[in-house]
Amino acid sequence: MRRKTARLYIASNWCASKRKEALKQDIFSRYESHSGKRLAIDVSVGRIGELFEDFDSAASYVKKDLDQDFVEYLIESVRELGSYDFVIRINLPVPVQERYRKRVRRSIKSYFRYLELLERRKLRRMLWKSFLLFCLGMFLLMMSLTLKENIGHLSGVIQELMIEGLTVAAWVSLWSAFVGLIFELADIISDIRIFRRIAGREVVFKTSNLSRTLHADDAKEERIVNSGIPRRSA
């Protein structure tokens, strides 16, 4: 029996190791390596402005918000990479000046630092709310126990209703205090770590032939639409 249990334990560990190795290989197949062990989160754009929102075209890149598709792509990529180290690699069709690179790096860092700050405020509010609900629940529970011991001049029905009502309210308050910690705390802490990782990672730039091709195709498509020439069906 012990030998059978040991064989099952070894087989289970072997299967878990294989699944972990397969997941690791899948991640490495989706992301290219950059300067050794770091993986690259590739972002291909036709120009720097595509990384930012278009609603405020007069603002500088430093004051603009990042494009939400770009932000969500970075967050989901970092969540998928887990503990692997990474860089953010911006692929452009043409080289850009160093001052624009610095602005992009500063914008990404500032934006995700701001998101981290918002999550920290959310965490503090949640913890404070849970603390107040816990204190309220304990207070109501103590009142219920006190009434159960000291009230003798009221009728049995009224006394029982008061005690049961306070007890139910106490447990509802205590449950509400722990629900936030159970279901929200892990997600908030995970988001804080992700935002901090993105803000602290290196942003590199690469002149990509693929980006150049995509940019040329987009420009051609725009010219066709503006000229009113019907497109040929594939």
C-alpha positions as CSV (number, residue, x, y, z in Angstrom):
1,M,0.0,0.0,0.0
2,R,2.8,2.4,0.9
3,R,4.6,1.6,-2.4
4,K,1.5,2.2,-4.3
5,T,1.0,5.6,-2.6
6,A,4.6,6.5,-3.3
7,R,4.2,5.6,-7.0
8,L,1.0,7.7,-7.2
9,Y,2.8,10.7,-5.5
10,I,5.8,10.4,-7.9
11,A,3.4,10.2,-10.9
12,S,1.5,13.2,-9.7
13,N,4.6,15.3,-9.2
14,W,5.9,14.2,-12.7
15,C,2.6,15.3,-14.3
16,A,2.6,18.6,-12.5
17,S,6.2,19.1,-13.6
18,K,5.3,18.3,-17.2
19,R,2.4,20.8,-17.1
20,K,4.6,23.5,-15.7
21,E,7.2,22.8,-18.4
22,A,4.6,22.9,-21.1
23,L,3.2,26.2,-19.8
24,K,6.8,27.6,-19.7
25,Q,7.4,26.6,-23.3
26,D,4.1,28.1,-24.4
27,I,5.0,31.4,-22.8
28,F,8.5,31.4,-24.4
29,S,6.8,30.6,-27.8
30,R,4.6,33.7,-27.5
31,Y,7.3,36.2,-26.4
32,E,10.7,36.8,-27.9
33,S,13.7,37.0,-25.6
34,H,15.6,40.2,-25.1
35,S,19.1,40.5,-23.8
36,G,19.4,37.2,-22.1
37,K,16.7,35.8,-19.9
38,R,14.3,38.8,-20.2
39,L,11.2,38.4,-22.4
40,A,10.0,41.2,-24.7
41,I,6.4,42.5,-24.7
42,D,6.2,43.7,-28.3
43,V,4.0,46.7,-29.2
44,S,4.0,47.5,-33.0
45,V,2.7,51.0,-33.9
46,G,3.1,53.3,-36.9
47,R,3.9,56.3,-34.9
48,I,4.4,57.4,-31.3
49,G,1.0,59.1,-31.1
50,E,-0.8,55.8,-31.4
51,L,0.3,55.0,-27.9
52,F,-1.8,57.9,-26.5
53,E,-5.4,58.9,-26.4
54,D,-6.6,61.1,-29.2
55,F,-9.2,63.2,-27.3
56,D,-6.6,65.8,-26.3
57,S,-4.4,66.4,-29.3
58,A,-3.1,69.7,-28.0
59,A,-1.5,68.2,-24.9
60,S,2.1,66.9,-24.8
61,Y,2.8,63.2,-24.5
62,V,3.7,63.5,-20.9
63,K,0.3,65.0,-19.9
64,K,-1.8,62.7,-22.2
65,D,-3.4,59.4,-21.0
66,L,-2.1,56.3,-22.6
67,D,-4.3,54.5,-25.1
68,Q,-6.6,52.1,-23.2
69,D,-6.0,49.2,-25.6
70,F,-2.2,49.6,-25.1
71,V,-2.7,49.7,-21.3
72,E,-4.9,46.6,-21.2
73,Y,-2.5,44.8,-23.5
74,L,0.4,45.5,-21.2
75,I,-1.5,44.5,-18.1
76,E,-2.7,41.2,-19.6
77,S,0.7,40.4,-20.9
78,V,2.4,40.9,-17.5
79,R,-0.4,38.9,-15.9
80,E,0.4,36.1,-18.3
81,L,4.1,36.3,-17.8
82,G,3.8,35.9,-14.1
83,S,7.2,36.0,-12.4
84,Y,9.2,36.2,-15.7
85,D,11.3,39.4,-16.1
86,F,10.4,41.4,-19.2
87,V,11.0,44.6,-21.1
88,I,8.5,46.7,-23.1
89,R,9.6,46.9,-26.7
90,I,8.1,49.5,-28.9
91,N,8.4,48.6,-32.6
92,L,8.3,51.6,-35.0
93,P,8.7,51.8,-38.8
94,V,11.2,54.6,-38.5
95,P,13.7,55.6,-35.8
96,V,12.6,58.3,-33.4
97,Q,14.6,60.9,-31.6
98,E,15.8,60.3,-28.1
99,R,13.7,63.1,-26.7
100,Y,10.5,61.4,-27.8
101,R,11.8,58.1,-26.4
102,K,12.3,59.8,-23.0
103,R,8.8,61.2,-23.1
104,V,7.3,57.8,-23.8
105,R,9.3,56.2,-21.0
106,R,8.3,58.9,-18.6
107,S,4.6,58.7,-19.7
108,I,4.4,54.9,-19.2
109,K,6.1,55.2,-15.8
110,S,3.9,58.1,-14.6
111,Y,0.7,56.5,-15.8
112,F,1.2,53.2,-14.1
113,R,2.5,54.8,-11.0
114,Y,-0.8,56.7,-11.0
115,L,-2.8,53.5,-11.4
116,E,-0.8,52.0,-8.5
117,L,-1.7,55.0,-6.4
118,L,-5.4,54.6,-7.2
119,E,-5.3,50.9,-6.2
120,R,-3.5,51.7,-3.0
121,R,-6.3,54.2,-2.1
122,K,-8.9,51.6,-3.0
123,L,-7.1,49.1,-0.7
124,R,-7.0,51.6,2.2
125,R,-10.7,52.3,1.8
126,M,-11.6,48.6,1.6
127,L,-9.5,47.8,4.8
128,W,-11.1,50.8,6.6
129,K,-14.6,49.7,5.6
130,S,-13.9,46.1,6.7
131,F,-12.5,47.3,10.0
132,L,-15.6,49.4,10.7
133,L,-17.9,46.6,9.8
134,F,-16.0,44.2,12.0
135,C,-16.2,46.6,15.0
136,L,-19.9,47.2,14.4
137,G,-20.5,43.4,14.2
138,M,-18.6,42.8,17.5
139,F,-20.5,45.7,19.2
140,L,-23.9,44.2,18.1
141,L,-22.8,40.8,19.2
142,M,-21.8,42.0,22.6
143,M,-25.1,43.9,22.9
144,S,-27.0,40.7,22.0
145,L,-25.1,38.7,24.7
146,T,-25.6,41.5,27.3
147,L,-29.4,41.6,26.6
148,K,-29.6,37.9,26.8
149,E,-28.2,37.9,30.3
150,N,-29.7,41.1,31.8
151,I,-33.2,41.6,30.4
152,G,-35.7,40.1,32.6
153,H,-38.7,42.5,32.8
154,L,-39.7,42.2,29.1
155,S,-41.9,39.5,27.8
156,G,-40.2,36.4,26.4
157,V,-41.3,37.1,22.8
158,I,-40.0,40.7,22.7
159,Q,-36.7,39.7,24.4
160,E,-36.2,36.8,22.0
161,L,-36.9,39.1,19.0
162,M,-34.4,41.7,20.2
163,I,-31.7,39.2,20.8
164,E,-32.2,37.4,17.5
165,G,-32.3,40.7,15.6
166,L,-29.1,41.9,17.1
167,T,-27.4,38.5,16.6
168,V,-28.4,38.4,12.9
169,A,-27.3,42.0,12.3
170,A,-24.0,41.2,14.1
171,W,-23.2,38.2,11.9
172,V,-24.2,40.1,8.7
173,S,-21.9,42.9,9.6
174,L,-19.0,40.4,10.4
175,W,-19.6,38.5,7.2
176,S,-19.6,41.7,5.1
177,A,-16.3,42.7,6.7
178,F,-14.6,39.4,5.7
179,V,-16.2,39.2,2.2
180,G,-14.2,42.2,1.0
181,L,-11.0,40.7,2.4
182,I,-11.7,37.3,0.9
183,F,-12.8,38.3,-2.6
184,E,-11.2,41.7,-3.2
185,L,-7.9,41.9,-1.3
186,A,-6.0,39.4,-3.5
187,D,-7.1,41.1,-6.8
188,I,-6.1,44.6,-5.5
189,I,-2.7,43.4,-4.3
190,S,-2.2,41.6,-7.6
191,D,-3.0,44.8,-9.6
192,I,-0.7,46.9,-7.4
193,R,2.2,44.5,-8.1
194,I,1.5,44.5,-11.9
195,F,1.3,48.3,-12.1
196,R,4.5,48.6,-10.1
197,R,6.3,46.0,-12.3
198,I,5.2,47.8,-15.5
199,A,6.2,51.2,-14.2
200,G,9.7,49.9,-13.2
201,R,10.5,48.0,-16.4
202,E,12.8,49.2,-19.2
203,V,11.2,50.5,-22.3
204,V,13.2,49.9,-25.5
205,F,12.6,50.9,-29.1
206,K,13.2,48.9,-32.2
207,T,12.9,49.8,-35.9
208,S,10.7,46.9,-37.2
209,N,10.1,45.9,-40.8
210,L,6.8,44.5,-39.8
211,S,5.8,47.9,-38.3
212,R,6.9,49.6,-41.5
213,T,4.8,47.2,-43.6
214,L,1.7,47.6,-41.4
215,H,2.1,51.4,-41.4
216,A,2.3,51.4,-45.2
217,D,-0.8,49.2,-45.5
218,D,-2.7,51.5,-43.2
219,A,-1.6,54.5,-45.2
220,K,-2.6,52.9,-48.5
221,E,-6.0,51.9,-47.0
222,E,-6.6,55.5,-45.8
223,R,-5.7,56.9,-49.3
224,I,-8.2,54.5,-50.9
225,V,-11.0,55.5,-48.6
226,N,-10.3,59.2,-49.0
227,S,-10.1,58.9,-52.8
228,G,-13.4,57.0,-53.0
229,I,-11.9,54.2,-55.1
230,P,-13.7,51.0,-54.3
231,R,-11.5,48.3,-52.9
232,R,-11.1,45.0,-54.6
233,S,-12.5,42.1,-52.8
234,A,-10.0,39.5,-51.7
